[in-house]
Amino acid sequence: MENKKVRVVIDVTKRDIQLGVMEDNQKCPIARAARRAGVRHQFVTYAWGLSVGSADYSVAMLPLEAKKFIKAFDAGKDVKPFKFSVLIDKKYLR
């Protein structure tokens, strides 16, 4: 049975940036924003994107803007709030 994918808007806020942890794929600003958007069991990787699930997982490819954000944030550079959308399997949403 194939899972339906839905478009989810990830809104990375100033607070996400302030509280985000560099090089932590579960506490970075994008992971925080994804959790707030209702994505369960997520972690963020620069190479793969937004991975969701536990034993069986799915990858939502991040747009270039999000990848640039991760690279800059992890390097300690100033970053600004932004939004992007990804397609997520519905079973991984709250």
C-alpha positions in Angstrom: 0.0 0.0 0.0 1.5 3.3 -1.1 1.4 6.2 1.4 0.0 9.6 0.3 2.4 12.5 0.4 1.3 15.9 1.5 3.1 19.3 1.1 4.2 20.7 4.5 5.4 24.2 5.0 8.5 24.4 7.2 8.7 27.9 8.8 12.1 28.4 10.4 11.7 31.3 12.9 14.1 33.5 14.7 13.4 31.5 17.8 14.3 28.3 16.0 17.6 29.9 15.0 18.3 31.1 18.6 17.5 27.8 20.2 18.9 25.6 17.4 22.0 23.5 18.0 24.8 23.5 15.4 25.6 20.1 13.8 22.7 18.4 15.7 20.4 16.8 13.2 17.5 16.6 15.7 17.9 20.0 17.4 18.9 22.3 14.5 16.5 25.1 13.5 15.1 23.1 10.6 14.4 20.0 12.8 12.7 22.3 15.3 10.5 23.9 12.7 9.6 20.6 11.1 8.5 19.2 14.5 6.4 22.3 15.1 4.8 21.7 11.6 3.7 18.3 12.8 6.5 16.1 11.3 7.2 13.1 13.6 10.5 11.3 14.1 12.6 13.6 12.0 16.2 14.4 11.6 17.9 16.6 9.1 21.0 15.9 7.0 22.7 18.1 4.5 23.3 15.3 2.1 19.9 13.6 2.2 17.3 16.1 3.4 14.6 15.9 6.0 14.4 12.2 7.0 11.3 11.1 8.8 10.4 7.8 10.5 12.1 5.4 12.8 12.9 1.9 11.5 11.3 2.6 8.2 12.0 6.1 7.0 11.4 8.3 4.1 13.4 11.2 2.9 12.0 14.6 1.9 14.6 16.3 -0.3 15.4 19.8 0.9 15.5 22.7 -1.5 18.8 24.4 -2.2 18.0 27.3 0.1 17.6 25.0 3.0 20.9 23.2 2.3 22.6 26.6 2.1 21.0 27.5 5.4 22.3 24.3 7.1 25.8 24.9 5.8 25.9 28.5 7.0 24.2 27.8 10.4 26.6 24.9 11.1 29.6 27.2 10.2 28.4 29.7 12.8 27.4 32.3 10.2 24.4 34.7 10.5 21.3 33.2 9.1 17.8 34.6 8.7 14.3 33.1 9.2 12.8 31.5 6.0 10.1 29.1 4.8 10.1 26.2 2.4 7.9 23.3 1.7 8.6 19.6 1.3 6.5 16.5 0.4 6.1 14.2 3.4 4.4 10.8 3.7 1.2 11.5 5.5 1.9 8.7 8.0 4.8 10.8 9.5 2.6 13.7 10.4 0.8 14.3 13.7 
